[in-house]
């Protein structure tokens, strides 16, 4: 037997559900003769009667009841798929998997996700933190929806990067040792990409313009590790302003060398990806936090 026509099955399902051709036609906005013909063709495809017509009702045959029960399971799942698709279109449920640089994980994501969850309570954010070159493959494969990074390597042809914003940075030192020349010349560098040359880190070069005797005492890809080293009085580093805002305000850390030390923050996504409303909300919330 050839595969049955699902449209015919759907019309039969509605006739049985609403106990009549007229009621079914009114419910799904189809002409009654169309439904009647569809049920008749379905019976021909199956090779047996599904229902008997009475004056004001229809009576399912034994085979009709069995087919109706099977169709009910099928169309219940179809309705669930429609509901799921509607929820995703309205961005009300499901997972949102994204990645960020390590520098964005502390102090930024908490406030961002608190506001995000207030708007999308049924959405489950799944966050990955790390350098872009370790996460690019997962973005390309679709495991991660998008990534937000300061340093972006050469991308495969299916990915693209867009500048999201400029993030202000600060050279910082523990205030109680700020006058110590040896500590002020001890620089803790940042290295997020494997192809960065250790001896030529751009931010270190900027610091050396003010401190000729500056030298690298440590290099770390973790912003939190660099911040912790500074808080322990080991030297100077450069960090996003939002990451040291509280310590600068309370006087625990001191900012060195006023000026524009901003770095671009990039969005990395698949060229074919859809910029949903939910995604835009998250990106806008992140901008608000990191631009301050």
C-alpha positions in Angstrom: 0.0 0.0 0.0 1.2 3.5 -0.8 1.8 6.0 1.9 -1.4 7.6 3.1 -2.0 11.3 2.5 -1.6 13.1 5.8 -4.0 15.9 4.7 -6.7 13.2 4.3 -5.9 11.8 7.7 -6.0 15.3 9.2 -9.5 15.9 7.8 -10.7 12.6 9.2 -9.2 13.4 12.6 -11.1 16.7 12.7 -14.4 15.0 11.6 -14.0 12.4 14.4 -12.9 15.0 17.0 -15.9 17.4 16.3 -18.3 14.6 15.6 -19.5 15.8 12.2 -18.4 17.1 8.8 -20.1 20.5 9.2 -18.5 21.2 12.6 -15.1 20.1 11.3 -15.4 22.3 8.2 -16.4 25.3 10.4 -13.5 24.7 12.8 -10.7 24.5 10.2 -12.3 26.9 7.6 -12.6 24.4 4.8 -15.6 23.7 2.6 -17.5 20.6 3.7 -17.3 18.8 0.3 -13.5 19.0 0.5 -13.5 17.2 3.8 -16.1 14.6 2.7 -14.0 13.8 -0.4 -10.8 13.6 1.7 -12.3 11.1 4.1 -13.6 9.0 1.2 -10.2 9.0 -0.5 -8.5 8.0 2.8 -10.9 5.1 3.1 -10.0 4.0 -0.4 -6.2 4.3 0.4 -6.7 2.2 3.6 -9.1 -0.3 2.1 -11.8 -0.1 4.8 -14.5 2.1 6.1 -13.7 4.6 8.9 -17.1 5.9 9.8 -20.8 5.7 9.1 -23.0 8.8 8.6 -26.1 9.4 10.7 -28.5 12.3 10.5 -26.8 14.5 13.1 -23.7 12.6 14.0 -21.1 10.2 12.7 -20.2 6.7 14.1 -16.7 5.4 13.9 -16.2 1.8 12.8 -13.9 -0.4 14.8 -11.2 0.3 12.4 -12.1 4.0 12.4 -11.6 4.1 16.2 -8.2 2.5 15.9 -7.1 4.9 13.2 -8.5 7.9 15.2 -6.5 6.9 18.3 -3.3 6.6 16.2 -4.0 9.9 14.5 -4.7 11.6 17.8 -1.2 10.6 19.0 0.3 11.9 15.7 -1.4 15.3 15.7 -0.8 15.8 19.4 2.9 15.7 18.6 2.3 18.0 15.6 0.6 20.5 17.9 3.6 20.2 20.3 6.0 21.0 17.5 3.8 24.0 16.5 3.8 25.2 20.1 7.5 24.8 20.4 8.1 26.7 17.1 5.8 29.5 18.2 7.6 29.8 21.6 11.0 29.9 19.8 9.7 32.5 17.4 8.5 34.6 20.3 11.7 33.7 22.1 9.9 32.5 25.2 11.6 29.1 25.8 14.5 26.9 25.0 18.3 27.1 25.4 20.5 30.0 24.3 24.1 28.8 24.0 26.7 31.5 23.7 30.4 32.2 24.5 32.4 35.1 25.7 36.0 36.0 26.4 37.1 35.2 29.9 37.2 38.9 30.7 33.5 39.1 30.2 32.6 36.2 32.5 33.0 38.0 35.9 31.1 41.2 36.9 29.4 41.5 33.5 27.3 38.4 33.0 25.6 38.5 36.4 23.9 41.8 35.9 23.2 41.0 32.2 21.6 37.6 32.8 19.6 38.9 35.8 17.8 41.4 33.5 17.7 38.9 30.6 16.0 36.2 32.8 13.5 38.8 34.0 12.3 39.2 30.4 12.8 35.6 29.3 12.2 33.5 32.3 11.8 30.2 30.4 15.0 30.6 28.4 18.0 28.7 29.8 21.3 30.5 29.0 24.3 28.2 28.5 27.5 30.1 28.7 31.1 29.1 27.6 34.1 31.2 28.6 37.5 31.2 26.9 39.6 32.6 24.1 38.0 32.7 20.7 40.4 30.3 19.0 39.2 27.6 21.4 35.5 28.1 20.7 35.4 29.0 17.0 34.8 25.4 15.9 31.8 25.0 18.2 30.3 28.3 16.8 30.9 27.0 13.3 29.2 23.7 14.0 26.2 25.3 15.7 26.8 23.9 19.1 27.3 27.6 20.3 25.0 30.2 18.8 27.4 33.1 18.9 30.5 34.4 20.7 31.7 37.7 22.0 35.5 38.3 22.1 38.2 40.9 22.2 40.7 39.0 20.2 39.4 37.1 17.1 41.6 34.9 14.9 41.2 34.4 11.2 37.7 32.9 10.8 36.5 30.1 8.5 34.4 31.1 5.5 31.1 30.3 7.2 31.7 32.7 10.1 31.8 36.5 10.3 32.7 39.0 13.0 31.0 42.4 13.7 32.2 45.1 16.0 29.8 45.2 18.9 31.3 48.2 20.8 34.5 49.7 22.3 35.2 48.8 25.8 37.2 51.2 28.0 40.3 49.6 29.8 42.4 50.8 32.7 46.0 50.3 33.7 45.7 49.4 37.4 47.9 48.9 40.4 47.3 48.2 44.1 47.0 51.7 45.5 49.2 51.0 48.6 52.2 50.1 46.5 51.6 52.6 43.7 54.7 54.6 44.6 57.0 51.6 44.6 59.0 51.9 41.4 59.9 48.3 41.2 56.3 47.2 41.4 55.2 49.9 39.0 57.6 48.6 36.4 56.4 45.0 36.8 53.9 44.4 34.1 51.4 41.4 34.0 50.6 40.8 30.4 47.5 39.4 28.7 47.8 36.7 26.0 44.6 35.3 24.7 45.7 33.9 21.3 48.3 31.2 20.7 49.8 33.1 17.8 50.5 36.3 19.9 54.2 37.0 20.2 55.1 37.0 23.8 57.7 39.8 23.3 55.3 42.1 21.5 52.0 42.6 23.4 50.4 45.9 22.2 49.1 46.9 25.7 52.5 46.2 27.2 54.1 48.5 24.6 51.7 51.3 25.5 52.6 50.9 29.2 56.3 51.0 28.3 55.8 54.4 26.7 55.3 55.8 30.2 57.6 53.4 32.1 60.8 52.8 30.1 62.0 50.2 32.6 58.8 48.2 32.5 59.3 44.5 32.0 57.0 41.5 31.9 56.9 39.5 35.1 54.0 37.3 34.2 51.6 36.6 31.3 48.1 35.2 31.7 45.1 34.6 29.5 42.8 35.0 32.5 41.6 38.5 33.4 40.7 37.3 36.9 44.1 35.8 37.5 45.8 39.1 36.4 43.4 41.1 38.7 44.2 38.8 41.6 48.0 39.2 41.0 47.5 43.0 41.1 45.5 42.8 44.3 48.3 40.9 45.8 50.7 43.7 44.9 52.7 41.9 42.2 52.6 44.6 39.6 50.5 46.5 37.0 48.1 45.1 34.4 45.4 46.4 32.1 41.8 45.3 32.7 38.3 46.2 31.4 37.0 49.2 33.4 33.8 47.3 34.4 35.9 44.6 36.0 37.7 47.0 38.3 35.0 49.6 38.8 34.3 48.7 42.4 38.0 48.5 43.4 38.7 51.9 41.8 35.7 53.5 43.5 36.7 52.2 47.0 40.3 53.1 46.5 41.7 49.6 46.7 43.2 50.0 43.2 44.6 53.0 41.5 44.3 53.9 37.8 47.4 54.9 35.9 47.8 57.1 32.8 44.5 58.8 31.9 43.6 58.4 28.3 41.6 56.3 25.8 42.6 52.7 26.3 39.6 51.2 24.7 39.5 47.9 22.8 37.0 46.7 20.3 34.6 43.9 21.3 33.5 41.6 18.5 30.5 39.5 17.9 31.3 36.2 16.0 28.4 34.3 14.5 27.6 32.1 11.5 26.8 34.0 8.4 23.5 32.0 8.1 22.5 32.7 11.7 19.3 34.5 12.5 19.6 37.7 14.7 16.6 37.1 16.9 15.0 39.6 19.2 16.2 37.5 22.2 19.7 37.6 20.9 19.6 41.4 20.3 18.3 41.9 23.9 21.3 40.0 25.3 23.8 41.9 23.2 22.2 45.3 24.1 22.3 44.4 27.8 26.0 43.4 27.5 26.8 46.7 25.8 25.2 48.7 28.7 27.4 46.9 31.2 30.8 47.0 29.4 30.6 50.5 28.0 30.3 52.1 31.5 
